[in-house]
Amino acid sequence: MANSPQTILSMIKTKEVKFVDVRFTDPRGKWQHVTFDLSMVDEDFLTNGTMSTARRSPAGRPSMNPT
C-alpha cells in the first residue's frame, strides 16, 4: 500500500510515533535497517530519503572516531 508523505506524517502524529525504522536491502541483497528519531522525519525525508553518513575504516568496519 503506497501512502503519500502527508498521510504518513498524519499517521505518525495520530499514533504518537517516536521513532521510524527504515528497512532496506544493501547492494549484496542483505537486509539492513536504521532507526531515525522522529525529529529527522519530514516530507523531504519521506520523498527523497536520506544519505548515509556512516564512515568506514579501511578494514570495512564502522569507524568509532568521526572526523
N, CA, C and O atoms as a GROMACS GRO file, in nm:
protein
  268
    1MET      N    1   0.084  -0.117   0.000
    1MET     CA    2   0.000   0.000   0.000
    1MET      C    3   0.089   0.124   0.000
    1MET      O    4   0.171   0.142   0.090
    2ALA      N    5   0.073   0.208  -0.100
    2ALA     CA    6   0.151   0.331  -0.110
    2ALA      C    7   0.074   0.446  -0.045
    2ALA      O    8  -0.045   0.464  -0.070
    3ASN      N    9   0.143   0.521   0.039
    3ASN     CA   10   0.083   0.637   0.105
    3ASN      C   11   0.162   0.761   0.069
    3ASN      O   12   0.282   0.753   0.042
    4SER      N   13   0.096   0.874   0.069
    4SER     CA   14   0.165   1.000   0.045
    4SER      C   15   0.240   1.040   0.171
    4SER      O   16   0.206   0.996   0.280
    5PRO      N   17   0.344   1.124   0.157
    5PRO     CA   18   0.415   1.172   0.276
    5PRO      C   19   0.321   1.239   0.377
    5PRO      O   20   0.338   1.224   0.498
    6GLN      N   21   0.222   1.314   0.328
    6GLN     CA   22   0.129   1.381   0.417
    6GLN      C   23   0.048   1.280   0.498
    6GLN      O   24   0.024   1.300   0.617
    7THR      N   25   0.005   1.171   0.433
    7THR     CA   26  -0.072   1.067   0.502
    7THR      C   27   0.014   1.000   0.609
    7THR      O   28  -0.033   0.975   0.720
    8ILE      N   29   0.138   0.970   0.576
    8ILE     CA   30   0.228   0.906   0.671
    8ILE      C   31   0.255   0.998   0.789
    8ILE      O   32   0.252   0.953   0.904
    9LEU      N   33   0.283   1.125   0.764
    9LEU     CA   34   0.309   1.220   0.872
    9LEU      C   35   0.187   1.236   0.962
    9LEU      O   36   0.200   1.248   1.084
   10SER      N   37   0.068   1.235   0.903
   10SER     CA   38  -0.055   1.243   0.982
   10SER      C   39  -0.070   1.119   1.070
   10SER      O   40  -0.108   1.130   1.187
   11MET      N   41  -0.041   1.002   1.015
   11MET     CA   42  -0.050   0.877   1.090
   11MET      C   43   0.052   0.876   1.205
   11MET      O   44   0.022   0.831   1.315
   12ILE      N   45   0.172   0.927   1.178
   12ILE     CA   46   0.277   0.936   1.280
   12ILE      C   47   0.227   1.021   1.397
   12ILE      O   48   0.245   0.985   1.513
   13LYS      N   49   0.167   1.135   1.365
   13LYS     CA   50   0.116   1.226   1.469
   13LYS      C   51   0.001   1.162   1.546
   13LYS      O   52  -0.002   1.168   1.669
   14THR      N   53  -0.093   1.102   1.476
   14THR     CA   54  -0.210   1.040   1.539
   14THR      C   55  -0.171   0.927   1.633
   14THR      O   56  -0.227   0.914   1.741
   15LYS      N   57  -0.075   0.847   1.591
   15LYS     CA   58  -0.034   0.730   1.670
   15LYS      C   59   0.079   0.761   1.768
   15LYS      O   60   0.128   0.671   1.836
   16GLU      N   61   0.121   0.890   1.775
   16GLU     CA   62   0.225   0.936   1.867
   16GLU      C   63   0.355   0.855   1.852
   16GLU      O   64   0.415   0.813   1.951
   17VAL      N   65   0.396   0.835   1.727
   17VAL     CA   66   0.520   0.762   1.695
   17VAL      C   67   0.640   0.844   1.742
   17VAL      O   68   0.642   0.966   1.729
   18LYS      N   69   0.740   0.775   1.797
   18LYS     CA   70   0.862   0.842   1.845
   18LYS      C   71   0.982   0.815   1.756
   18LYS      O   72   1.072   0.899   1.745
   19PHE      N   73   0.985   0.697   1.691
   19PHE     CA   74   1.096   0.658   1.605
   19PHE      C   75   1.042   0.595   1.477
   19PHE      O   76   0.933   0.539   1.475
   20VAL      N   77   1.122   0.606   1.369
   20VAL     CA   78   1.086   0.543   1.243
   20VAL      C   79   1.200   0.449   1.205
   20VAL      O   80   1.316   0.491   1.196
   21ASP      N   81   1.167   0.323   1.183
   21ASP     CA   82   1.265   0.223   1.145
   21ASP      C   83   1.255   0.201   0.994
   21ASP      O   84   1.150   0.162   0.943
   22VAL      N   85   1.365   0.225   0.923
   22VAL     CA   86   1.369   0.209   0.778
   22VAL      C   87   1.442   0.080   0.747
   22VAL      O   88   1.555   0.060   0.790
   23ARG      N   89   1.377  -0.007   0.672
   23ARG     CA   90   1.436  -0.136   0.635
   23ARG      C   91   1.461  -0.138   0.485
   23ARG      O   92   1.380  -0.088   0.406
   24PHE      N   93   1.573  -0.196   0.446
   24PHE     CA   94   1.612  -0.198   0.305
   24PHE      C   95   1.712  -0.311   0.282
   24PHE      O   96   1.763  -0.369   0.377
   25THR      N   97   1.739  -0.341   0.157
   25THR     CA   98   1.843  -0.438   0.125
   25THR      C   99   1.964  -0.363   0.071
   25THR      O  100   1.951  -0.267  -0.005
   26ASP      N  101   2.082  -0.408   0.112
   26ASP     CA  102   2.205  -0.345   0.063
   26ASP      C  103   2.235  -0.400  -0.077
   26ASP      O  104   2.164  -0.488  -0.124
   27PRO      N  105   2.340  -0.350  -0.143
   27PRO     CA  106   2.370  -0.396  -0.279
   27PRO      C  107   2.393  -0.547  -0.291
   27PRO      O  108   2.379  -0.603  -0.400
   28ARG      N  109   2.429  -0.611  -0.182
   28ARG     CA  110   2.450  -0.756  -0.185
   28ARG      C  111   2.321  -0.834  -0.159
   28ARG      O  112   2.319  -0.956  -0.168
   29GLY      N  113   2.212  -0.762  -0.127
   29GLY     CA  114   2.085  -0.827  -0.102
   29GLY      C  115   2.058  -0.860   0.044
   29GLY      O  116   1.959  -0.926   0.074
   30LYS      N  117   2.146  -0.817   0.135
   30LYS     CA  118   2.127  -0.845   0.277
   30LYS      C  119   2.035  -0.738   0.339
   30LYS      O  120   2.050  -0.619   0.312
   31TRP      N  121   1.940  -0.784   0.422
   31TRP     CA  122   1.850  -0.691   0.490
   31TRP      C  123   1.929  -0.604   0.587
   31TRP      O  124   2.015  -0.653   0.660
   32GLN      N  125   1.899  -0.476   0.587
   32GLN     CA  126   1.958  -0.378   0.678
   32GLN      C  127   1.844  -0.294   0.736
   32GLN      O  128   1.732  -0.297   0.684
   33HIS      N  129   1.874  -0.221   0.841
   33HIS     CA  130   1.776  -0.125   0.892
   33HIS      C  131   1.846  -0.017   0.970
   33HIS      O  132   1.956  -0.037   1.022
   34VAL      N  133   1.782   0.097   0.978
   34VAL     CA  134   1.832   0.208   1.057
   34VAL      C  135   1.710   0.276   1.120
   34VAL      O  136   1.606   0.288   1.056
   35THR      N  137   1.725   0.318   1.244
   35THR     CA  138   1.615   0.382   1.316
   35THR      C  139   1.643   0.531   1.327
   35THR      O  140   1.752   0.572   1.368
   36PHE      N  141   1.543   0.612   1.291
   36PHE     CA  142   1.555   0.757   1.296
   36PHE      C  143   1.464   0.813   1.404
   36PHE      O  144   1.350   0.768   1.420
   37ASP      N  145   1.515   0.911   1.478
   37ASP     CA  146   1.432   0.986   1.571
   37ASP      C  147   1.330   1.063   1.489
   37ASP      O  148   1.359   1.108   1.378
   38LEU      N  149   1.212   1.079   1.543
   38LEU     CA  150   1.105   1.146   1.470
   38LEU      C  151   1.143   1.287   1.426
   38LEU      O  152   1.091   1.336   1.325
   39SER      N  153   1.231   1.352   1.499
   39SER     CA  154   1.272   1.488   1.462
   39SER      C  155   1.341   1.493   1.326
   39SER      O  156   1.351   1.599   1.265
   40MET      N  157   1.388   1.378   1.276
   40MET     CA  158   1.457   1.372   1.147
   40MET      C  159   1.363   1.337   1.031
   40MET      O  160   1.403   1.339   0.915
   41VAL      N  161   1.238   1.305   1.063
   41VAL     CA  162   1.143   1.259   0.961
   41VAL      C  163   1.049   1.372   0.923
   41VAL      O  164   0.973   1.423   1.006
   42ASP      N  165   1.056   1.412   0.796
   42ASP     CA  166   0.966   1.514   0.743
   42ASP      C  167   0.928   1.477   0.600
   42ASP      O  168   0.963   1.368   0.553
   43GLU      N  169   0.858   1.564   0.531
   43GLU     CA  170   0.813   1.533   0.396
   43GLU      C  171   0.931   1.507   0.302
   43GLU      O  172   0.925   1.417   0.219
   44ASP      N  173   1.038   1.584   0.315
   44ASP     CA  174   1.156   1.565   0.231
   44ASP      C  175   1.218   1.426   0.256
   44ASP      O  176   1.257   1.358   0.161
   45PHE      N  177   1.228   1.387   0.382
   45PHE     CA  178   1.281   1.255   0.416
   45PHE      C  179   1.198   1.145   0.352
   45PHE      O  180   1.253   1.050   0.296
   46LEU      N  181   1.065   1.158   0.360
   46LEU     CA  182   0.977   1.054   0.305
   46LEU      C  183   0.974   1.055   0.153
   46LEU      O  184   0.944   0.952   0.091
   47THR      N  185   1.004   1.168   0.091
   47THR     CA  186   1.001   1.179  -0.054
   47THR      C  187   1.136   1.143  -0.116
   47THR      O  188   1.142   1.068  -0.213
   48ASN      N  189   1.244   1.198  -0.060
   48ASN     CA  190   1.377   1.183  -0.120
   48ASN      C  191   1.469   1.087  -0.047
   48ASN      O  192   1.575   1.052  -0.099
   49GLY      N  193   1.430   1.045   0.073
   49GLY     CA  194   1.516   0.956   0.150
   49GLY      C  195   1.626   1.033   0.220
   49GLY      O  196   1.617   1.155   0.236
   50THR      N  197   1.728   0.962   0.262
   50THR     CA  198   1.839   1.023   0.334
   50THR      C  199   1.968   0.958   0.287
   50THR      O  200   1.968   0.844   0.240
   51MET      N  201   2.076   1.029   0.299
   51MET     CA  202   2.207   0.978   0.261
   51MET      C  203   2.276   0.926   0.385
   51MET      O  204   2.279   0.994   0.487
   52SER      N  205   2.333   0.807   0.378
   52SER     CA  206   2.406   0.752   0.491
   52SER      C  207   2.536   0.828   0.510
   52SER      O  208   2.608   0.853   0.414
   53THR      N  209   2.564   0.866   0.633
   53THR     CA  210   2.688   0.938   0.662
   53THR      C  211   2.784   0.853   0.743
   53THR      O  212   2.883   0.903   0.796
   54ALA      N  213   2.754   0.724   0.754
   54ALA     CA  214   2.841   0.635   0.830
   54ALA      C  215   2.977   0.623   0.763
   54ALA      O  216   2.986   0.602   0.642
   55ARG      N  217   3.082   0.638   0.841
   55ARG     CA  218   3.218   0.625   0.789
   55ARG      C  219   3.267   0.484   0.815
   55ARG      O  220   3.230   0.422   0.915
   56ARG      N  221   3.349   0.435   0.728
   56ARG     CA  222   3.403   0.301   0.746
   56ARG      C  223   3.555   0.308   0.754
   56ARG      O  224   3.619   0.391   0.689
   57SER      N  225   3.610   0.219   0.834
   57SER     CA  226   3.756   0.210   0.846
   57SER      C  227   3.808   0.136   0.723
   57SER      O  228   3.729   0.077   0.649
   58PRO      N  229   3.940   0.137   0.700
   58PRO     CA  230   3.995   0.064   0.586
   58PRO      C  231   3.960  -0.084   0.588
   58PRO      O  232   3.953  -0.148   0.483
   59ALA      N  233   3.936  -0.141   0.707
   59ALA     CA  234   3.901  -0.283   0.716
   59ALA      C  235   3.754  -0.306   0.686
   59ALA      O  236   3.709  -0.421   0.683
   60GLY      N  237   3.678  -0.200   0.663
   60GLY     CA  238   3.538  -0.214   0.630
   60GLY      C  239   3.445  -0.209   0.750
   60GLY      O  240   3.323  -0.221   0.734
   61ARG      N  241   3.501  -0.192   0.869
   61ARG     CA  242   3.417  -0.184   0.989
   61ARG      C  243   3.382  -0.038   1.017
   61ARG      O  244   3.459   0.051   0.981
   62PRO      N  245   3.269  -0.012   1.081
   62PRO     CA  246   3.232   0.126   1.114
   62PRO      C  247   3.340   0.192   1.199
   62PRO      O  248   3.396   0.130   1.290
   63SER      N  249   3.369   0.316   1.169
   63SER     CA  250   3.467   0.393   1.244
   63SER      C  251   3.403   0.450   1.370
   63SER      O  252   3.292   0.502   1.364
   64MET      N  253   3.473   0.440   1.482
   64MET     CA  254   3.421   0.494   1.607
   64MET      C  255   3.477   0.634   1.633
   64MET      O  256   3.444   0.696   1.734
   65ASN      N  257   3.562   0.684   1.543
   65ASN     CA  258   3.623   0.815   1.560
   65ASN      C  259   3.583   0.906   1.446
   65ASN      O  260   3.658   0.919   1.349
   66PRO      N  261   3.466   0.972   1.456
   66PRO     CA  262   3.425   1.061   1.348
   66PRO      C  263   3.517   1.180   1.336
   66PRO      O  264   3.555   1.240   1.437
   67THR      N  265   3.553   1.215   1.214
   67THR     CA  266   3.638   1.333   1.190
   67THR      C  267   3.583   1.416   1.079
   67THR      O  268   3.641   1.519   1.044
   0.00000   0.00000   0.00000
